[in-house]
Amino acid sequence: MQDDPDRKCTPKRHSAFFNRIARAIISAALLISSCYSGLYAEEPAGNSSISDKLDLLASQLTTAYRAKSGTKAPGPLAIFPLNSDSALSREHVGFAISELLTNRFVSQAKFTVVERTQLNRVLAEQKLQKSGAIDPASAAQAGKLLGARLLLLGSVEKLSGRYQVNVRIVDAQTDEVMAVAYQQFDSNLFEREAQPYLNLVPERQAIGLYLLYNYRSNQNSLSSYQSSVSGFPTSTITPQSFETHMIGGGVRYFFFPQWMADASLATLTKSATFTSGNEGGLPPAKQLQSGELIVFRGTVNWVRPFLDRFRSILGAGAALYRVNSLNTNADFGTTVAPTLKAGIEYKPQARVGLGIFANYDFISKKGSDSNPGQIGGNHDVLQFGAFSLEPTIAVYF
C-alpha cells in the first residue's frame, strides 16, 4: 500500500519534529550552563586566596620598608592608583588594587594612610585622576600637597589570564625606593573580589542591538497619464515626489574584530502621497499608509576605528522591499536590490554607539497603477529613491 502524499506532513510528524528541536535546544542550554558553571565554580579555599595575597603584598611592603628605614613610625602614606594600559584603565583595575591595598594598610595600622577623598581631590586638581598613568614626579608633587612623606606607586598588567602587580613605596623627599613587592592574581578570582571597584567591559563587544530612523526623499520622476473613473471626467494623474519616514531596529554581530554582519527591519510610520491629479477630475489620492512599506536590509561591513571614540563602517549586501498594495492602487509587490552602506559611529561609552549612516539601494523596480480605469495600458506610478539617511542608537554586549 502506497503512502498518501497528502498525509506526509501530519500533525503527529510535526509534533515529533518540534520535540526533536526542543530536545536539541534544551541539550545545548544544559551544555552551555555546565560550561559556565565549571568556569565560575568556587575553587578550593587554598587556591582562591586573593584576599590572602593582598594581605601578603601589604605585609611584604611593610616589612621591607621597616628593614630599610629602621623606623616603626613611618610618615603619612599616599596610595596612588596603579598605572596600566588603556584597556585596564577603563576597567579601573589599577584603582581597584589601590583601594584593596588601602583597606589592608588601614586595618593593619602600620601606616597613617592619606584619605582617599583628599587624594582624589588632589588628583583631579592635577588632572591625573583619569589619565591611567601617574609618573613619579607628578606623584611627588601630589604627595607634597597632601603632606605625605611616602608614596605607594606601581603598575598592573594582564598576561595569560593573570594580573601581574608590581608595587613600591617611595620617599617623596628623596625619591628613594624604600620597598618593593610583587604578586599575581588569577583574573577571574580577582574580578570577583574587586567587583565593587571595577568597571568591567568586554575587550570587544561582539553583539549589538540598535534602533533606527530612516529618511528618504523620493523624486518619483515618472510620466503623467490619463485615468477614467466611472461617473467622473477623465483625469490626468501625475506621479509626484514624496518622503518616507521609517522606524525599526536591527542586530550587529562582529564575527572578526574588523568585520561585522548587520541585519535590520524597518516599516513606514507616516502616510505618503505619491500622485496628484488635475482639477477637472476626481482622481483618488494614491498613498502609502503606515505599515504598508517594509524594508529588510542585510550587509557585511568593514569597521575601522579612528580618533579616540569613532569608527567608520563600510558595507555591502542586499535590501528587500515589500509593498502591500491593498490601499495604494500601485502594484509593486516584493523586490530585492543590491545595497551599499557607509557611516560613522561615535561611542561615548564602551557599550553605547551613536551612528549616522547613508544607504544606497540599486532599486530599479517600479509600481504600476492597478486601477482598471486608466487609459492606454499600464503606467508606472511609484518609484523609490536610491539614497536614504539613517541615524541609529546601539547597545553592545
N, C-alpha and C positions, 0 to 999 in steps of 0.2 A: 504494500500500500504506500503510495507516494504522499509526501508531506504536502499539505495545502500551503501554497506560497503566502496566502493572506494571513496565515497563523504563525508565521515565523517570529514576529515581534509581539509576543503575547505579554500581558501584564506580569505573568509569572516569571518570564525570562527577563523582563525589565527589572523586576524586584531582585532577581539573582545578580544581575549586573551591578545594580546600585549597592547591593550588600557587599559585593567584592570591592567596589570602590571605597565604601565606608570602612571596611576592614583594612584596606591599604592605608587610608588616611590615619586611622587610629594607630596602626603599627608604626607609621612614620612619626606620629606625635609622641608615642611612647619611646621610640628610639632617640629622638631629639631630647626629650625630657631626661632620659637616663644619661645622655652625654653631658647635659648641663648640670645634672645632679653630681656626676663624677667630677666635673670641672670645679664646682663650687663647694664640694663636700668639705666638712671640717677635717682638717688634718690632725693627727695626734698632737697632744699638748706639747710634746718635746720638739715638734717641728714648727708649730705655729707660735714662734717666740718673738714676734715683732716687738711687743712691749718689753720683753727681757733684753732684746738687742738695743733698744733705745736707752734702757737703764744702763746697760753696759757702756754704750757710747758716752753718756754723760759722766759715768764713773771714770772712764779712761781719760777724759779731758781733765777732770778734777784732779786725779792722781798725778798726771803728767805736769799739770800747772804747779801743784804744790811742790813736786820734786824739783822743778827748775827755779821757782821763785823763792822757795824756802819760807813761805808765809802761809798761815791758815786763815788769814783775814784779808782776802783779796778785795780790790776795789769793785765798784759797780760794773756789771757785765751787760752789754747791749747785744742781744741775739738777733742777727740780721737774717732775712730770707736767703736761702742758698741760691747761688747762681745756677742757671740751667739754660738749655736751648729754648727756642721759641715755643715749641710744642709743649714741653713740660711747664714752661712759664704760664701758658694759657690755662693749664690744668691746675696751677697753684701748687705744684709739688714741692718746690723749694720753700714756699711759705708754710706748707703743712708740716714739713720736717722741723722747721724752726719753731713752730708752735708746740709740737710734741716734745722737743728738747727743752723749751721754756718750762713746760709743766714739770719735767724731771728735775731741772735745776731748782725750781721753786720748792718742790716737795722735799728735795734733799737738803735745802737750806745751806748749801755750801758757798753760794754766791748771792750777792744782792743784785737781783735782776731788774733791769730797767723795764718799766711797764710798757706793754705793747701799744697802748693808746698814745703814749708820748713818742715812742719810736715811729709809729705810723704818721704822726703829725709832722715830725722832722723829715721823714722820707718823702712825704707829699710836698713839703716846702722845697726840698731839694730836687723834686721831680724824679725821684728814684723808685717810687712805690710800684710802678707798673713797668719798669724797664726790663726786669728779668735778669739784670746784671749789675752788680754793685762792686766797683773797684775799691781796693784798699784805701786810696786817697779820699774818695767820697765817703767811705765808711768812717774814716778817721775824723773827717770834718763833722759828720753827723754825730759821732761819739762825743766830740767836744761840746756841741750844742746840748747834748743830753747830760753832760757831766760824767760820762762813762770812761773809766780808765781802761777797761778791757773790752775787746770786740770779738764776738764769735762769728766767723766767716766760713764760707765753704762752697762746695758745689755738689750737684747731683746729676747723674746721667742714667739713662735706661739702656741696658745692654742684655740681650738674650733673656728677656723676661724678668730681669732683676734690676733694682735700683742700687747704683753704686754711689755711696755717700762719703765724701771727704770733708772733714771739718777741722778747724784750727782756732785757737784763742790767740789773739794778737794784742800786744801792748800798744795802746793808741798813742802814747807819748814817744816811744822809742821805735815803733814799727817792728819790734822783735816778736817772733813767733814763740809763744810760751808753751803750747801744747798742740798735738795733732792726734787725730783718731780717724779710723775708717771702719765702715760696716757696709754690708749689702743686705737688701731685703727682697724677698720674693714679691713681685709686683702685685699679684692678686691679693695676698695676705695684707700687704701694706695698704693697698687702696681700701680695703675693708676697715682696717684700723684707723686710717686717716680720713675716712669718708666725710666727716663734718667740715673739713677744711679744704676739700678738693673740689674742683670744677671739671669733672671728668667728661670728656667728649671723645668719640672715636677719632683715630688719626685720619680716617677717611669715611665720610658718611656715604654708604652705598645706595641707599634708597631715599627718594624724596617724593613727597606728596604736595601738590600745588593747586591753587585756584587761579583761574584766568578770566580775563575780559578780552574779547576780540572785536575790533572795529574794522569795518571795510567800507570803502566808498566805491560803488558800482556805477560805471558810466552808462552801461546798458545801451550802447550806441547802435541800435537796430532800426530798420526801416519801418515807417508807418504803413498801415494797411487799412482797408475798408472792412467794416463788420456790420451785419444787419441783424437786428433783434425783432422778432415778430411784434407788430404793433407800434414800432418806433421807426423814425427815419434812419437811413444809413448813416453810420458814424465813422469817423476817422480815429483809429486807435494808434497812439504814438508811444512806443517804449520810452521811458524816462529814467534819468539817473535816480539812484536810491541808496540809502545807507543801511547796513546791517549791524546790529548790536547783539553780541552773543556772550554768554557766560558759560563756564564749565569748569572742569578740573582734569588733572592728569597725574601720571606717575612717572618718575625718572629712576633708572637703575644704572649704576656705574659698574659695568662688567669688567672694565680696566680703569686705572686711575684717570686716564685722559679720554676714555670712551664711554659714552652714555647712550642708553636706549630711552626714548621718550614716547609716551602714548597719551593722547588727550581726547576728550569728548566735549563738544560744545553745542549749545542749542540756542535758537533765536529767542530773544526776550521781548522784543518790541516789533509791532507790525510795520511792514514796509510796503508802500505803494509803488509799483514799478511801471504803470501805464497812465496815460492821460488821453482824453478824447475831446472832439470839438463841441461847440455849444449847441449845434443843431440837433444832435442826437442824445441818446441817453446810454452811453456805454457803461457797463458795470465796472467799478474800480477793481483792478487786479492787484491783490495784496498777498504778501507772505505774512501769515499770522504767527503769533508766538508759538514756538514748538514745532512749526512745520518745516524748518530747516535744521538739519543735524549734520555736523561735520566731525568725523573721526580722523585724527592725524597721528601717524606713526613715523618716527625718524630715528636715525642713528647719528650721533653727534660727536664731534671732536671738541674737547674742552681744554682751554689753555688759560691758566691763571696769569694775571698781570697786576702791577702795582701791589697793594697790600691785601685788599679785600675784594678785588674784582676778578672776574674771569669771562673770557669771550667764549661763545658757543656757536659752532657752525655745524649744520646738519643737512641731511637729505633723506627723503623717504617718499611716502605716499599719503594722499588725503582722500577720504571717501566722503562724497556729498550725497545726502538723501533729502529729497523734497517731497513732502506729502501734498499731492495736487488736488485734494478734495475741495479745497476752498480757493485755490489760486487760479483755476482755469488755465494753468500752464503745465503742459505735460513735460516734466523734467525727469522724474524717477531717480535713479541712482547712478553715479559715475565715480570712477577712481582716477585721480590725476597725480602725476609726479609733483613733488613739493620740495622747496629749499627753505631752510630756516637759518636765521642769523640773529644773534642778540648778545647782550651783556647782562651779567648778573652781579649784583652787589651783595656781599654777605656781612651785615653789621654784627652778626654773631655766627658761631660755627654751625649752628643748626638752622639758621634762617637765611633765606635768599630772596632778594627783590630784583626782578628781572624785567627787561623790555626786549621784545623780540619782533622781528619782521618775517612774515611768511610770504612766499611767492609760489602760488599754485598754477601749474600749467594746465588750466582747465579750459577745454575747448567746447564742451557740450553746452547746448542752449535749450531753453524750454520753449516749446511751441504752444500756440493758442489752441486749446482743445474745444473752444466754443464752435458748435456746428454752424453758426450764423455767419462766419467770416467769408469774405469774398475772395476768390482766386486761389483757393487751396490753403495749405498750412502756412503759417507765418511765425517766425521766431519772435518771442516777446520777452524772454528772460535770459540775461547773461550776467554771470558773476565776474567781478573784477579779480585780477590775479593777486593783487597785493593786499595784505592785511597787517594791522598792527596789534600786538598782543602783550600787554603787561601781565605779570604773574607775581604771586607771592607763594613761597615754598617753605616747607619744613622738612629737614633731613634727619635721617636716623642711621 
